[in-house]
Amino acid sequence: MGWTALAINQGATPGLGSFVAGHRVVGVFQMGLAVSGFIVILTWFWELVRGAWEGLQAGDSVSWPPSQGLILGLALFGSAWLWSLVTSLQILREIRKATPPILPESSDR
């Protein structure tokens, strides 16, 4: 379960792996942070596309939106991604502590 949580958190949706692994409250906050960042990035991208379209229609150059939206969105999503990495590593550590080591069988024949 720990490696699955790590794979989901880092490869799919930050927070979803934490949620599935039983860290529900933390997972919800991580997903909320990731979704918020994604929405901010999409809003910035929409403004970029709209500015490019208007520039093409008017025969002007592309007007870039302020980069603060992109930076904010990347910071929100990146912090959710890093937070979910830390949580994934904590989950792996918890599993390692809870699982007794496997000792080789002794051959006293």
N, CA and C atoms as an extended XYZ file, in Angstrom:
327
Properties=species:S:1:pos:R:3:atomname:S:1:resname:S:1:resid:I:1 pbc="F F F"
N         0.823       -1.199        0.000 N   MET     1
C         0.000        0.000        0.000 CA  MET     1
C         0.862        1.256        0.000 C   MET     1
N         2.024        1.209        0.640 N   GLY     2
C         2.873        2.389        0.716 CA  GLY     2
C         3.409        2.818       -0.628 C   GLY     2
N         3.879        1.838       -1.406 N   TRP     3
C         4.414        2.166       -2.734 CA  TRP     3
C         3.301        2.625       -3.668 C   TRP     3
N         2.113        2.073       -3.487 N   THR     4
C         0.967        2.508       -4.287 CA  THR     4
C         0.624        3.957       -3.963 C   THR     4
N         0.615        4.291       -2.668 N   ALA     5
C         0.334        5.672       -2.257 CA  ALA     5
C         1.373        6.623       -2.838 C   ALA     5
N         2.641        6.218       -2.800 N   LEU     6
C         3.702        7.046       -3.368 CA  LEU     6
C         3.488        7.256       -4.863 C   LEU     6
N         3.177        6.176       -5.580 N   ALA     7
C         2.969        6.277       -7.032 CA  ALA     7
C         1.778        7.175       -7.368 C   ALA     7
N         0.692        7.034       -6.622 N   ILE     8
C        -0.498        7.858       -6.893 CA  ILE     8
C        -0.218        9.311       -6.547 C   ILE     8
N         0.405        9.552       -5.393 N   ASN     9
C         0.695       10.928       -4.977 CA  ASN     9
C         1.623       11.647       -5.940 C   ASN     9
N         2.635       10.956       -6.431 N   GLN    10
C         3.631       11.611       -7.260 CA  GLN    10
C         3.314       11.557       -8.744 C   GLN    10
N         2.574       10.542       -9.170 N   GLY    11
C         2.330       10.378      -10.593 CA  GLY    11
C         0.946       10.750      -11.076 C   GLY    11
N        -0.023       10.774      -10.175 N   ALA    12
C        -1.393       11.038      -10.616 CA  ALA    12
C        -1.935       12.323       -9.988 C   ALA    12
N        -2.338       12.246       -8.739 N   THR    13
C        -2.943       13.388       -8.060 CA  THR    13
C        -2.354       13.523       -6.670 C   THR    13
N        -1.650       14.620       -6.390 N   PRO    14
C        -1.139       14.803       -5.036 CA  PRO    14
C        -2.279       14.778       -4.020 C   PRO    14
N        -2.137       13.935       -3.018 N   GLY    15
C        -3.146       13.820       -1.971 CA  GLY    15
C        -4.031       12.603       -2.108 C   GLY    15
N        -4.237       12.132       -3.314 N   LEU    16
C        -5.110       10.979       -3.508 CA  LEU    16
C        -4.490        9.722       -2.909 C   LEU    16
N        -3.191        9.550       -3.080 N   GLY    17
C        -2.517        8.400       -2.482 CA  GLY    17
C        -2.545        8.463       -0.967 C   GLY    17
N        -2.380        9.649       -0.406 N   SER    18
C        -2.463        9.823        1.045 CA  SER    18
C        -3.850        9.453        1.538 C   SER    18
N        -4.871        9.907        0.820 N   PHE    19
C        -6.254        9.613        1.181 CA  PHE    19
C        -6.519        8.113        1.155 C   PHE    19
N        -6.077        7.447        0.102 N   VAL    20
C        -6.294        6.011       -0.049 CA  VAL    20
C        -5.553        5.229        1.030 C   VAL    20
N        -4.383        5.726        1.449 N   ALA    21
C        -3.579        5.035        2.460 CA  ALA    21
C        -4.082        5.270        3.876 C   ALA    21
N        -5.147        6.035        4.037 N   GLY    22
C        -5.730        6.229        5.354 CA  GLY    22
C        -5.466        7.576        5.990 C   GLY    22
N        -4.660        8.401        5.382 N   HIS    23
C        -4.403        9.751        5.886 CA  HIS    23
C        -5.417       10.687        5.229 C   HIS    23
N        -6.660       10.549        5.637 N   ARG    24
C        -7.774       11.187        4.938 CA  ARG    24
C        -7.755       12.717        5.020 C   ARG    24
N        -7.567       13.276        6.203 N   VAL    25
C        -7.618       14.736        6.350 CA  VAL    25
C        -6.469       15.384        5.586 C   VAL    25
N        -5.278       14.846        5.769 N   VAL    26
C        -4.109       15.383        5.059 CA  VAL    26
C        -4.305       15.237        3.554 C   VAL    26
N        -4.822       14.090        3.125 N   GLY    27
C        -5.054       13.860        1.701 CA  GLY    27
C        -6.025       14.855        1.098 C   GLY    27
N        -7.089       15.165        1.838 N   VAL    28
C        -8.070       16.138        1.333 CA  VAL    28
C        -7.426       17.518        1.181 C   VAL    28
N        -6.628       17.923        2.172 N   PHE    29
C        -5.964       19.228        2.066 CA  PHE    29
C        -4.948       19.244        0.924 C   PHE    29
N        -4.224       18.147        0.738 N   GLN    30
C        -3.264       18.088       -0.365 CA  GLN    30
C        -3.980       18.155       -1.713 C   GLN    30
N        -5.077       17.407       -1.842 N   MET    31
C        -5.833       17.465       -3.099 CA  MET    31
C        -6.417       18.853       -3.331 C   MET    31
N        -6.912       19.486       -2.268 N   GLY    32
C        -7.450       20.841       -2.399 CA  GLY    32
C        -6.398       21.828       -2.861 C   GLY    32
N        -5.200       21.710       -2.306 N   LEU    33
C        -4.102       22.583       -2.707 CA  LEU    33
C        -3.706       22.332       -4.160 C   LEU    33
N        -3.643       21.053       -4.543 N   ALA    34
C        -3.282       20.711       -5.925 CA  ALA    34
C        -4.333       21.197       -6.912 C   ALA    34
N        -5.598       20.987       -6.590 N   VAL    35
C        -6.681       21.425       -7.488 CA  VAL    35
C        -6.703       22.949       -7.580 C   VAL    35
N        -6.483       23.630       -6.459 N   SER    36
C        -6.443       25.097       -6.489 CA  SER    36
C        -5.331       25.590       -7.405 C   SER    36
N        -4.153       24.997       -7.276 N   GLY    37
C        -3.047       25.382       -8.153 CA  GLY    37
C        -3.347       25.110       -9.608 C   GLY    37
N        -3.972       23.959       -9.873 N   PHE    38
C        -4.316       23.612      -11.252 CA  PHE    38
C        -5.327       24.600      -11.829 C   PHE    38
N        -6.300       25.015      -11.032 N   ILE    39
C        -7.300       25.979      -11.504 CA  ILE    39
C        -6.643       27.332      -11.796 C   ILE    39
N        -5.721       27.749      -10.940 N   VAL    40
C        -5.016       29.023      -11.179 CA  VAL    40
C        -4.198       28.941      -12.461 C   VAL    40
N        -3.529       27.806      -12.694 N   ILE    41
C        -2.748       27.632      -13.925 CA  ILE    41
C        -3.668       27.640      -15.137 C   ILE    41
N        -4.805       26.952      -15.054 N   LEU    42
C        -5.758       26.953      -16.176 CA  LEU    42
C        -6.305       28.348      -16.455 C   LEU    42
N        -6.560       29.118      -15.412 N   THR    43
C        -7.043       30.490      -15.590 CA  THR    43
C        -5.992       31.336      -16.299 C   THR    43
N        -4.728       31.193      -15.878 N   TRP    44
C        -3.649       31.921      -16.541 CA  TRP    44
C        -3.537       31.500      -18.009 C   TRP    44
N        -3.622       30.195      -18.252 N   PHE    45
C        -3.524       29.706      -19.624 CA  PHE    45
C        -4.695       30.210      -20.476 C   PHE    45
N        -5.887       30.260      -19.897 N   TRP    46
C        -7.048       30.784      -20.620 CA  TRP    46
C        -6.815       32.239      -21.022 C   TRP    46
N        -6.257       33.021      -20.114 N   GLU    47
C        -5.947       34.412      -20.431 CA  GLU    47
C        -4.901       34.511      -21.540 C   GLU    47
N        -3.941       33.609      -21.553 N   LEU    48
C        -2.930       33.573      -22.610 CA  LEU    48
C        -3.582       33.266      -23.957 C   LEU    48
N        -4.442       32.269      -23.994 N   VAL    49
C        -5.112       31.892      -25.245 CA  VAL    49
C        -6.021       33.022      -25.725 C   VAL    49
N        -6.737       33.631      -24.785 N   ARG    50
C        -7.634       34.731      -25.144 CA  ARG    50
C        -6.832       35.910      -25.706 C   ARG    50
N        -5.702       36.231      -25.062 N   GLY    51
C        -4.859       37.326      -25.552 CA  GLY    51
C        -4.263       37.022      -26.918 C   GLY    51
N        -3.875       35.766      -27.135 N   ALA    52
C        -3.334       35.374      -28.439 CA  ALA    52
C        -4.410       35.470      -29.513 C   ALA    52
N        -5.615       35.024      -29.184 N   TRP    53
C        -6.710       35.071      -30.156 CA  TRP    53
C        -7.061       36.513      -30.513 C   TRP    53
N        -7.148       37.350      -29.506 N   GLU    54
C        -7.456       38.760      -29.771 CA  GLU    54
C        -6.339       39.422      -30.578 C   GLU    54
N        -5.101       39.059      -30.291 N   GLY    55
C        -3.976       39.604      -31.054 CA  GLY    55
C        -4.021       39.170      -32.503 C   GLY    55
N        -4.368       37.906      -32.737 N   LEU    56
C        -4.485       37.415      -34.113 CA  LEU    56
C        -5.630       38.099      -34.851 C   LEU    56
N        -6.736       38.297      -34.174 N   GLN    57
C        -7.888       38.934      -34.806 CA  GLN    57
C        -7.600       40.391      -35.166 C   GLN    57
N        -6.845       41.076      -34.316 N   ALA    58
C        -6.558       42.489      -34.549 CA  ALA    58
C        -5.295       42.690      -35.392 C   ALA    58
N        -4.569       41.605      -35.665 N   GLY    59
C        -3.333       41.722      -36.419 CA  GLY    59
C        -2.165       42.208      -35.573 C   GLY    59
N        -2.318       42.160      -34.275 N   ASP    60
C        -1.255       42.580      -33.355 CA  ASP    60
C        -0.470       41.370      -32.875 C   ASP    60
N         0.476       41.635      -32.002 N   SER    61
C         1.229       40.536      -31.401 CA  SER    61
C         0.459       39.982      -30.198 C   SER    61
N         0.933       38.855      -29.718 N   VAL    62
C         0.298       38.204      -28.575 CA  VAL    62
C         0.570       39.017      -27.324 C   VAL    62
N        -0.490       39.248      -26.557 N   SER    63
C        -0.305       39.932      -25.273 CA  SER    63
C        -0.280       38.882      -24.166 C   SER    63
N         0.828       38.826      -23.475 N   TRP    64
C         1.005       37.839      -22.417 CA  TRP    64
C         0.324       38.318      -21.139 C   TRP    64
N        -0.377       37.422      -20.450 N   PRO    65
C        -0.948       37.810      -19.153 CA  PRO    65
C         0.161       37.939      -18.115 C   PRO    65
N        -0.109       38.620      -17.010 N   PRO    66
C         0.920       38.727      -15.957 CA  PRO    66
C         1.340       37.348      -15.466 C   PRO    66
N         2.612       37.189      -15.201 N   SER    67
C         3.129       35.876      -14.825 CA  SER    67
C         2.827       35.510      -13.375 C   SER    67
N         2.279       36.419      -12.590 N   GLN    68
C         1.978       36.112      -11.196 CA  GLN    68
C         0.996       34.947      -11.073 C   GLN    68
N         0.034       34.857      -11.972 N   GLY    69
C        -0.921       33.764      -11.931 CA  GLY    69
C        -0.256       32.420      -12.163 C   GLY    69
N         0.635       32.375      -13.133 N   LEU    70
C         1.354       31.136      -13.411 CA  LEU    70
C         2.249       30.754      -12.232 C   LEU    70
N         2.949       31.713      -11.686 N   ILE    71
C         3.846       31.450      -10.557 CA  ILE    71
C         3.061       30.976       -9.341 C   ILE    71
N         1.941       31.630       -9.064 N   LEU    72
C         1.105       31.225       -7.930 CA  LEU    72
C         0.572       29.812       -8.121 C   LEU    72
N         0.082       29.517       -9.310 N   GLY    73
C        -0.453       28.185       -9.585 CA  GLY    73
C         0.608       27.110       -9.456 C   GLY    73
N         1.794       27.371       -9.997 N   LEU    74
C         2.891       26.411       -9.881 CA  LEU    74
C         3.326       26.235       -8.427 C   LEU    74
N         3.322       27.328       -7.660 N   ALA    75
C         3.704       27.241       -6.245 CA  ALA    75
C         2.684       26.422       -5.458 C   ALA    75
N         1.403       26.628       -5.721 N   LEU    76
C         0.363       25.861       -5.020 CA  LEU    76
C         0.452       24.383       -5.373 C   LEU    76
N         0.509       24.089       -6.662 N   PHE    77
C         0.565       22.684       -7.079 CA  PHE    77
C         1.870       22.035       -6.625 C   PHE    77
N         2.978       22.748       -6.759 N   GLY    78
C         4.267       22.203       -6.345 CA  GLY    78
C         4.332       21.929       -4.856 C   GLY    78
N         3.754       22.812       -4.051 N   SER    79
C         3.760       22.569       -2.607 CA  SER    79
C         2.888       21.369       -2.257 C   SER    79
N         1.769       21.188       -2.941 N   ALA    80
C         0.941       19.996       -2.716 CA  ALA    80
C         1.697       18.736       -3.117 C   ALA    80
N         2.432       18.807       -4.202 N   TRP    81
C         3.194       17.651       -4.684 CA  TRP    81
C         4.301       17.286       -3.688 C   TRP    81
N         5.028       18.294       -3.194 N   LEU    82
C         6.085       18.033       -2.213 CA  LEU    82
C         5.514       17.531       -0.890 C   LEU    82
N         4.402       18.120       -0.446 N   TRP    83
C         3.752       17.693        0.793 CA  TRP    83
C         3.318       16.235        0.673 C   TRP    83
N         2.768       15.867       -0.478 N   SER    84
C         2.343       14.475       -0.654 CA  SER    84
C         3.538       13.530       -0.731 C   SER    84
N         4.684       14.007       -1.212 N   LEU    85
C         5.898       13.192       -1.196 CA  LEU    85
C         6.325       12.905        0.244 C   LEU    85
N         6.323       13.929        1.084 N   VAL    86
C         6.684       13.756        2.489 CA  VAL    86
C         5.722       12.783        3.167 C   VAL    86
N         4.429       12.931        2.910 N   THR    87
C         3.438       12.028        3.493 CA  THR    87
C         3.648       10.600        3.004 C   THR    87
N         3.964       10.429        1.731 N   SER    88
C         4.217        9.094        1.186 CA  SER    88
C         5.405        8.438        1.868 C   SER    88
N         6.464        9.212        2.082 N   LEU    89
C         7.637        8.671        2.764 CA  LEU    89
C         7.324        8.318        4.214 C   LEU    89
N         6.463        9.111        4.864 N   GLN    90
C         6.035        8.784        6.226 CA  GLN    90
C         5.216        7.495        6.245 C   GLN    90
N         4.371        7.312        5.256 N   ILE    91
C         3.575        6.084        5.167 CA  ILE    91
C         4.492        4.881        4.988 C   ILE    91
N         5.482        4.997        4.124 N   LEU    92
C         6.435        3.901        3.933 CA  LEU    92
C         7.196        3.594        5.222 C   LEU    92
N         7.576        4.629        5.952 N   ARG    93
C         8.285        4.441        7.216 CA  ARG    93
C         7.376        3.756        8.244 C   ARG    93
N         6.095        4.144        8.307 N   GLU    94
C         5.148        3.513        9.223 CA  GLU    94
C         4.982        2.029        8.901 C   GLU    94
N         4.908        1.715        7.637 N   ILE    95
C         4.750        0.312        7.232 CA  ILE    95
C         6.000       -0.476        7.596 C   ILE    95
N         7.160        0.107        7.382 N   ARG    96
C         8.412       -0.582        7.695 CA  ARG    96
C         8.514       -0.868        9.193 C   ARG    96
N         8.084        0.091       10.035 N   LYS    97
C         8.134       -0.105       11.482 CA  LYS    97
C         7.119       -1.154       11.945 C   LYS    97
N         5.960       -1.222       11.305 N   ALA    98
C         4.906       -2.140       11.719 CA  ALA    98
C         5.147       -3.566       11.256 C   ALA    98
N         5.963       -3.746       10.229 N   THR    99
C         6.209       -5.075        9.682 CA  THR    99
C         7.442       -5.672       10.336 C   THR    99
N         7.292       -6.834       10.983 N   PRO   100
C         8.470       -7.458       11.590 CA  PRO   100
C         9.416       -7.964       10.500 C   PRO   100
N        10.715       -7.959       10.786 N   PRO   101
C        11.668       -8.440        9.783 CA  PRO   101
C        11.513       -9.943        9.560 C   PRO   101
N        11.763      -10.361        8.354 N   ILE   102
C        11.684      -11.786        8.015 CA  ILE   102
C        13.068      -12.391        8.228 C   ILE   102
N        13.138      -13.341        9.133 N   LEU   103
C        14.416      -13.989        9.432 CA  LEU   103
C        14.521      -15.285        8.662 C   LEU   103
N        15.699      -15.620        8.185 N   PRO   104
C        15.856      -16.881        7.468 CA  PRO   104
C        15.681      -18.058        8.425 C   PRO   104
N        15.143      -19.126        7.888 N   GLU   105
C        14.950      -20.323        8.696 CA  GLU   105
C        16.309      -20.931        9.007 C   GLU   105
N        16.439      -21.416       10.222 N   SER   106
C        17.708      -22.053       10.592 CA  SER   106
C        17.685      -23.517       10.175 C   SER   106
N        18.793      -23.981        9.722 N   SER   107
C        18.878      -25.384        9.297 CA  SER   107
C        19.753      -26.144       10.285 C   SER   107
N        19.143      -26.604       11.379 N   ASP   108
C        19.863      -27.328       12.425 CA  ASP   108
C        19.743      -28.834       12.231 C   ASP   108
N        19.912      -29.325       11.088 N   ARG   109
C        19.752      -30.762       10.828 CA  ARG   109
C        20.994      -31.511       11.039 C   ARG   109
